[in-house]
């Protein structure tokens, strides 16, 4: 039995993921789907008689209220438990495999006599983090894991990456989405905004100097004002949370 295991799609289903879904006898999604259209798209690509198991993640809104936070089921002779954030769940003592997500990092461990598997995130790229999913081959009580890295050629070729740009290099146009920058570049950008804000410059002036959209500069300044003492790293974390929950 071939099982496609995915998580943290965050409203993006990539071609490589859909290909694995079509090949699978069962699909497990460990949460943070983000939009109901993703569920529809998964269902439309399921093979005949394939089974879909979904749990709700912290970034899934009111539309997902009927999706359970955790699931227990059996495939072949293995007892599965699926949850988005394993730290907020009571793990059944008799389960063989725990599937979880949330961290955006692939993890495969044998602990407490069971398999703990996080397929990683396979939707939106979070800075330069790896995108991945897993395929479980199971027969009876035996299993084998294949890690599938998504879009590796994009990273190696430079696609989806944005170098740290100087003011001169940015004169051709404002960033369409600064959140696509690497984490290091984005931290430098946030620090630059904060320094200019502390010097008393207006949002319009800062946006002009750094060639940014005023709405982005305003968001950084607002977080700084409403969270006294927050660091550039703290603002970066807040931006990530806002993007995931659609704030």
GIKALIN-V9377 format. One record per residue. N is the residue number from 1. RES is the residue in one small letter. OMEGA is omega as a letter, one per 30 degrees, with the letter a starting at -180 (none if undefined). Layout:
n:N res:RES omega:OMEGA
n:N res:RES omega:OMEGA
//
This chain:
n:1 res:x omega:a
n:2 res:x omega:a
n:3 res:x omega:l
n:4 res:x omega:a
n:5 res:x omega:a
n:6 res:x omega:l
n:7 res:x omega:l
n:8 res:x omega:l
n:9 res:x omega:l
n:10 res:x omega:l
n:11 res:x omega:l
n:12 res:x omega:l
n:13 res:x omega:a
n:14 res:x omega:a
n:15 res:x omega:a
n:16 res:x omega:l
n:17 res:x omega:l
n:18 res:x omega:l
n:19 res:x omega:l
n:20 res:x omega:l
n:21 res:x omega:a
n:22 res:x omega:a
n:23 res:x omega:a
n:24 res:x omega:l
n:25 res:x omega:l
n:26 res:x omega:l
n:27 res:x omega:l
n:28 res:x omega:l
n:29 res:x omega:a
n:30 res:x omega:l
n:31 res:x omega:a
n:32 res:x omega:l
n:33 res:x omega:l
n:34 res:x omega:a
n:35 res:x omega:l
n:36 res:x omega:l
n:37 res:x omega:l
n:38 res:x omega:l
n:39 res:x omega:l
n:40 res:x omega:a
n:41 res:x omega:l
n:42 res:x omega:a
n:43 res:x omega:a
n:44 res:x omega:a
n:45 res:x omega:l
n:46 res:x omega:l
n:47 res:x omega:a
n:48 res:x omega:l
n:49 res:x omega:l
n:50 res:x omega:a
n:51 res:x omega:l
n:52 res:x omega:l
n:53 res:x omega:a
n:54 res:x omega:l
n:55 res:x omega:a
n:56 res:x omega:l
n:57 res:x omega:a
n:58 res:x omega:l
n:59 res:x omega:l
n:60 res:x omega:a
n:61 res:x omega:a
n:62 res:x omega:a
n:63 res:x omega:a
n:64 res:x omega:a
n:65 res:x omega:a
n:66 res:x omega:l
n:67 res:x omega:a
n:68 res:x omega:l
n:69 res:x omega:l
n:70 res:x omega:a
n:71 res:x omega:l
n:72 res:x omega:l
n:73 res:x omega:l
n:74 res:x omega:l
n:75 res:x omega:a
n:76 res:x omega:l
n:77 res:x omega:a
n:78 res:x omega:l
n:79 res:x omega:a
n:80 res:x omega:l
n:81 res:x omega:a
n:82 res:x omega:l
n:83 res:x omega:a
n:84 res:x omega:a
n:85 res:x omega:a
n:86 res:x omega:a
n:87 res:x omega:a
n:88 res:x omega:a
n:89 res:x omega:l
n:90 res:x omega:a
n:91 res:x omega:l
n:92 res:x omega:a
n:93 res:x omega:a
n:94 res:x omega:a
n:95 res:x omega:a
n:96 res:x omega:a
n:97 res:x omega:l
n:98 res:x omega:l
n:99 res:x omega:l
n:100 res:x omega:a
n:101 res:x omega:l
n:102 res:x omega:a
n:103 res:x omega:a
n:104 res:x omega:a
n:105 res:x omega:l
n:106 res:x omega:l
n:107 res:x omega:l
n:108 res:x omega:a
n:109 res:x omega:l
n:110 res:x omega:l
n:111 res:x omega:l
n:112 res:x omega:l
n:113 res:x omega:l
n:114 res:x omega:l
n:115 res:x omega:l
n:116 res:x omega:a
n:117 res:x omega:l
n:118 res:x omega:a
n:119 res:x omega:a
n:120 res:x omega:l
n:121 res:x omega:a
n:122 res:x omega:a
n:123 res:x omega:l
n:124 res:x omega:l
n:125 res:x omega:l
n:126 res:x omega:a
n:127 res:x omega:a
n:128 res:x omega:a
n:129 res:x omega:l
n:130 res:x omega:l
n:131 res:x omega:a
n:132 res:x omega:l
n:133 res:x omega:l
n:134 res:x omega:l
n:135 res:x omega:l
n:136 res:x omega:l
n:137 res:x omega:a
n:138 res:x omega:l
n:139 res:x omega:a
n:140 res:x omega:l
n:141 res:x omega:l
n:142 res:x omega:l
n:143 res:x omega:l
n:144 res:x omega:a
n:145 res:x omega:l
n:146 res:x omega:l
n:147 res:x omega:l
n:148 res:x omega:l
n:149 res:x omega:a
n:150 res:x omega:l
n:151 res:x omega:a
n:152 res:x omega:a
n:153 res:x omega:l
n:154 res:x omega:a
n:155 res:x omega:a
n:156 res:x omega:a
n:157 res:x omega:l
n:158 res:x omega:l
n:159 res:x omega:l
n:160 res:x omega:l
n:161 res:x omega:a
n:162 res:x omega:a
n:163 res:x omega:l
n:164 res:x omega:a
n:165 res:x omega:l
n:166 res:x omega:l
n:167 res:x omega:a
n:168 res:x omega:a
n:169 res:x omega:a
n:170 res:x omega:a
n:171 res:x omega:a
n:172 res:x omega:a
n:173 res:x omega:a
n:174 res:x omega:l
n:175 res:x omega:l
n:176 res:x omega:l
n:177 res:x omega:a
n:178 res:x omega:a
n:179 res:x omega:l
n:180 res:x omega:l
n:181 res:x omega:l
n:182 res:x omega:a
n:183 res:x omega:l
n:184 res:x omega:l
n:185 res:x omega:a
n:186 res:x omega:l
n:187 res:x omega:l
n:188 res:x omega:a
n:189 res:x omega:l
n:190 res:x omega:l
n:191 res:x omega:l
n:192 res:x omega:l
n:193 res:x omega:a
n:194 res:x omega:l
n:195 res:x omega:a
n:196 res:x omega:l
n:197 res:x omega:a
n:198 res:x omega:l
n:199 res:x omega:l
n:200 res:x omega:a
n:201 res:x omega:a
n:202 res:x omega:l
n:203 res:x omega:a
n:204 res:x omega:l
n:205 res:x omega:l
n:206 res:x omega:l
n:207 res:x omega:l
n:208 res:x omega:a
n:209 res:x omega:a
n:210 res:x omega:l
n:211 res:x omega:a
n:212 res:x omega:l
n:213 res:x omega:a
n:214 res:x omega:a
n:215 res:x omega:l
n:216 res:x omega:l
n:217 res:x omega:l
n:218 res:x omega:l
n:219 res:x omega:l
n:220 res:x omega:a
n:221 res:x omega:a
n:222 res:x omega:l
n:223 res:x omega:l
n:224 res:x omega:a
n:225 res:x omega:a
n:226 res:x omega:l
n:227 res:x omega:a
n:228 res:x omega:l
n:229 res:x omega:a
n:230 res:x omega:l
n:231 res:x omega:l
n:232 res:x omega:l
n:233 res:x omega:l
n:234 res:x omega:l
n:235 res:x omega:l
n:236 res:x omega:l
n:237 res:x omega:l
n:238 res:x omega:l
n:239 res:x omega:a
n:240 res:x omega:l
n:241 res:x omega:a
n:242 res:x omega:a
n:243 res:x omega:a
n:244 res:x omega:a
n:245 res:x omega:l
n:246 res:x omega:a
n:247 res:x omega:none
//
